[in-house]
Amino acid sequence: MNENPRLTSVVFRLNKDRLETLKDLSRETRIRQSEYLREAIGDLLEKYEDRLMD
């Protein structure tokens, strides 16, 4: 995985209920929403790593 510290903005739509749950989690844990989203995307890409290697 590329550990390049440069970040790029991404805009996407999220179900309002999911967003509220993410906000609640972020407030509770004091971890930024963006950190959770980067982690989730990293996990997803790792899960499908075999498909990406083709």
C-alpha distances in whole Angstrom, upper triangle without the diagonal:
4,6,9,12,14,14,16,19,19,22,23,25,26,29,31,31,27,27,30,28,25,27,29,26,25,29,29,26,26,22,21,21,18,16,17,16,13,12,14,12,9,11,13,10,9,13,13,10,13,15,12,12,16
4,6,9,10,11,14,17,17,21,22,25,26,29,31,32,28,27,30,29,26,27,30,27,25,29,30,27,26,22,21,21,18,16,18,17,13,14,16,13,11,14,15,12,12,16,16,13,16,17,14,15,18
4,6,9,10,13,16,18,21,23,26,26,29,31,31,28,27,29,28,24,26,28,25,23,27,27,24,23,20,19,19,16,14,16,16,12,13,16,14,11,14,16,14,14,18,18,16,19,21,18,18,22
4,6,8,11,14,16,20,22,25,26,30,31,32,28,27,30,29,25,26,29,27,24,27,29,26,24,21,19,20,16,15,18,17,13,15,17,15,13,17,18,16,17,20,21,18,22,22,19,20,23
4,6,10,13,15,19,21,25,25,29,30,31,27,26,28,28,24,24,27,25,22,25,26,23,21,18,17,18,14,13,16,16,12,14,17,16,14,18,20,18,19,22,23,21,25,25,22,23,26
4,7,10,13,17,19,23,24,28,29,30,27,25,28,28,24,24,27,25,23,25,27,25,23,20,17,18,14,14,17,16,13,16,18,16,15,19,20,18,20,23,23,22,25,25,22,23,26
4,7,9,13,16,19,20,24,25,26,23,21,24,24,21,21,24,23,20,23,25,23,21,17,15,15,11,12,15,13,10,14,16,14,14,17,18,17,19,22,22,21,25,24,21,23,26
4,6,10,13,17,18,22,23,25,22,20,23,24,21,21,24,23,21,24,26,24,22,19,16,15,12,13,16,13,11,15,16,14,15,18,18,17,20,22,22,21,25,24,21,23,26
4,7,10,14,15,19,20,22,20,17,21,22,18,19,22,22,19,22,24,23,21,18,15,13,10,13,15,12,11,15,16,14,16,19,18,18,21,23,23,23,26,25,22,25,27
4,7,10,12,16,18,20,17,15,19,20,17,18,21,21,19,22,24,23,22,19,15,13,10,13,14,11,11,15,14,12,15,17,16,16,19,21,21,21,25,23,21,24,26
4,7,10,14,15,18,16,13,17,18,16,17,20,20,19,21,24,24,22,20,16,14,12,15,15,12,13,16,15,14,17,19,18,18,22,23,22,23,27,25,23,26,28
4,7,10,12,15,13,12,15,17,15,16,19,19,18,21,24,23,23,20,17,14,12,16,15,11,13,16,14,13,16,18,16,17,21,21,21,23,25,23,22,26,27
4,7,9,12,10,9,13,15,13,15,18,18,18,21,23,23,23,21,18,14,14,17,16,13,15,18,15,15,18,19,18,19,22,22,22,24,27,25,24,28,29
4,6,8,7,6,10,11,10,12,15,15,16,18,20,21,21,19,16,13,13,16,14,11,15,16,14,14,18,18,17,19,22,21,22,24,27,25,25,28,30
4,6,5,6,9,10,11,12,14,15,16,18,20,21,22,20,18,15,16,18,16,14,18,19,16,17,20,20,19,21,24,23,24,26,29,27,27,31,32
4,5,5,6,9,10,10,12,14,15,16,18,20,20,19,18,14,16,19,17,15,19,20,18,19,23,22,21,24,27,26,27,29,32,31,30,34,36
4,5,5,6,9,10,11,12,14,15,16,18,19,19,18,14,17,19,16,15,19,20,17,19,22,22,21,24,26,25,26,29,32,31,31,34,36
4,5,5,6,9,10,11,12,14,15,16,17,16,15,12,14,16,13,12,16,16,13,15,19,18,17,20,22,22,23,26,28,28,27,31,33
4,5,5,6,9,10,10,12,14,15,16,14,13,9,12,14,12,11,15,16,14,16,19,19,18,21,23,23,24,27,30,29,28,32,34
4,5,5,6,9,10,10,12,14,15,15,13,11,14,16,14,14,17,18,17,19,22,21,21,24,26,26,27,30,33,32,32,35,37
4,5,5,6,9,10,10,12,14,13,13,10,14,15,12,13,16,16,15,17,20,19,19,23,24,23,26,28,31,31,30,34,36
4,5,5,6,9,10,11,11,10,9,7,10,11,8,9,13,13,12,14,17,17,17,20,22,22,24,26,29,29,28,31,33
4,5,5,6,9,10,10,10,9,7,10,12,10,11,15,15,15,17,20,20,21,23,25,25,27,29,32,32,31,34,37
4,5,5,6,9,10,10,11,10,13,14,12,14,17,17,17,19,21,21,22,25,26,26,29,30,34,34,33,36,39
4,5,5,6,8,8,9,8,12,12,9,12,15,14,14,17,19,18,20,23,23,23,26,28,31,31,31,34,36
4,5,5,5,5,6,6,9,9,8,11,13,13,14,17,18,18,20,22,23,24,26,28,31,32,31,33,36
4,6,5,7,8,9,12,13,12,15,17,17,18,20,22,22,24,26,27,28,30,32,35,35,34,37,40
4,6,8,10,11,15,14,13,16,18,17,18,21,22,22,24,27,27,27,30,32,35,36,35,37,40
4,5,9,10,13,11,11,14,16,15,16,19,20,20,22,24,24,25,28,29,33,33,33,35,38
4,6,9,12,11,11,14,16,15,17,20,20,21,23,25,25,27,29,30,34,34,33,36,39
4,7,8,7,8,11,12,11,14,16,16,17,20,21,22,23,26,26,30,31,29,32,35
4,5,5,7,9,10,11,13,15,16,17,19,20,21,23,25,26,30,30,28,31,34
4,5,5,6,9,10,11,12,14,15,17,18,20,21,23,24,28,28,26,29,32
4,5,5,6,9,10,10,12,14,15,16,18,20,21,22,26,26,24,27,29
4,5,5,6,9,10,11,12,14,15,16,18,20,21,24,25,23,26,29
4,6,5,6,9,10,11,12,14,15,16,19,20,23,24,22,25,28
4,5,5,6,8,10,11,12,14,15,17,18,22,21,20,23,26
4,5,5,6,9,10,11,12,14,16,16,20,20,18,21,24
4,6,5,6,9,10,10,12,14,15,19,19,18,20,23
4,5,5,6,9,10,11,13,14,17,18,17,20,22
4,5,5,6,8,10,11,12,15,15,14,17,20
4,5,5,6,9,10,10,14,15,13,15,18
4,6,5,6,9,10,13,14,14,16,19
4,5,5,6,9,12,12,11,14,17
4,5,5,6,9,9,8,11,14
4,5,5,8,10,9,11,14
4,6,8,9,10,12,14
4,5,5,7,9,11
4,5,5,6,9
4,5,5,7
4,6,6
4,6
4
